[in-house]
């Protein structure tokens, strides 16, 4: 929007803060809605996090990335997608710090989140390979690699859904649900009819969508006015703000004791981030978008692979030390995230 470019940097930062706050509160309510819908429909919390929460909370990424691609800003589009993966994984570390007497990655009772993480590593590695060897245009300037990644995503969702219903193994010696403290009591939303819950979820999705459109415009204006550039803004400020729905929903899920839904929400959102490369490629009319990926995007992919691997190991090793109220895996993930932000700034 041309109007935002006429505002001062302080005004754009203030608008950015307001929009971020709206996204935060709507994301928190969405977590309540997801839990209530899961209880009424019988859908597992893992699948609700993977599909329902992840799809709605990823709307800002979809909108901001598509808008940046339409404007021809490949750096902002790619770095928003790929930079957001490490950012969103670090959200689990924040949620872990909030969990009481429980290491977040030790609690999920199904192996579904582990499979989600493994598939995510497959997609991130494939993306890195495509960037390294070069993308090939397939149709309407959409690359073969982006099409392949989107196809793998849809196949993965089907596999994960079937696996969650009939998984061959499960961890033992875990805390019983009644032993896990809930900071927040059950919300009154659980008593509402299913139709009302769905309608409210649609309303929340619209709010997140509108805020996402405005966020990309303000971030672009801030990038120009601050002189930091779209690459660094994409992997830090914009990625952080569009990850606010994931942050608020994940923290709310943890405070309700819905740990599996919290983990699946993050891994599911990161899977969608890779899928978003396809619409970004479609809207980018100046060529194949993955061929525009620079050092920042490749660093973001590498850091995403590292933090996902750390949490997969944490999900497999159920008994691990808690340091400063957090699991060792969460501390390592936060360390990788901080190092990656410094690296992004260095190569911007």
HELIX and SHEET records of a PDB file:
HELIX    1   1 UNK A    2  UNK A    6  1                                   5    
HELIX    2   2 UNK A    9  UNK A   41  1                                  33    
HELIX    3   3 UNK A   45  UNK A   47  1                                   3    
HELIX    4   4 UNK A   48  UNK A   53  3                                   6    
HELIX    5   5 UNK A   54  UNK A   57  1                                   4    
HELIX    6   6 UNK A   59  UNK A   70  1                                  12    
HELIX    7   7 UNK A   74  UNK A   98  1                                  25    
HELIX    8   8 UNK A  104  UNK A  107  1                                   4    
HELIX    9   9 UNK A  112  UNK A  133  1                                  22    
HELIX   10  10 UNK A  144  UNK A  165  1                                  22    
HELIX   11  11 UNK A  177  UNK A  179  5                                   3    
HELIX   12  12 UNK A  188  UNK A  191  5                                   4    
HELIX   13  13 UNK A  194  UNK A  226  1                                  33    
HELIX   14  14 UNK A  230  UNK A  233  1                                   4    
HELIX   15  15 UNK A  234  UNK A  238  3                                   5    
HELIX   16  16 UNK A  239  UNK A  242  1                                   4    
HELIX   17  17 UNK A  244  UNK A  255  1                                  12    
HELIX   18  18 UNK A  259  UNK A  283  1                                  25    
HELIX   19  19 UNK A  289  UNK A  292  5                                   4    
HELIX   20  20 UNK A  295  UNK A  316  1                                  22    
HELIX   21  21 UNK A  328  UNK A  347  1                                  20    
SHEET    1   A 2 UNK A 137  UNK A 139  0                                        
SHEET    2   A 2 UNK A 142  UNK A 143 -1                                        
SHEET    1   B 2 UNK A 322  UNK A 323  0                                        
SHEET    2   B 2 UNK A 326  UNK A 327 -1                                        
END                                                                             
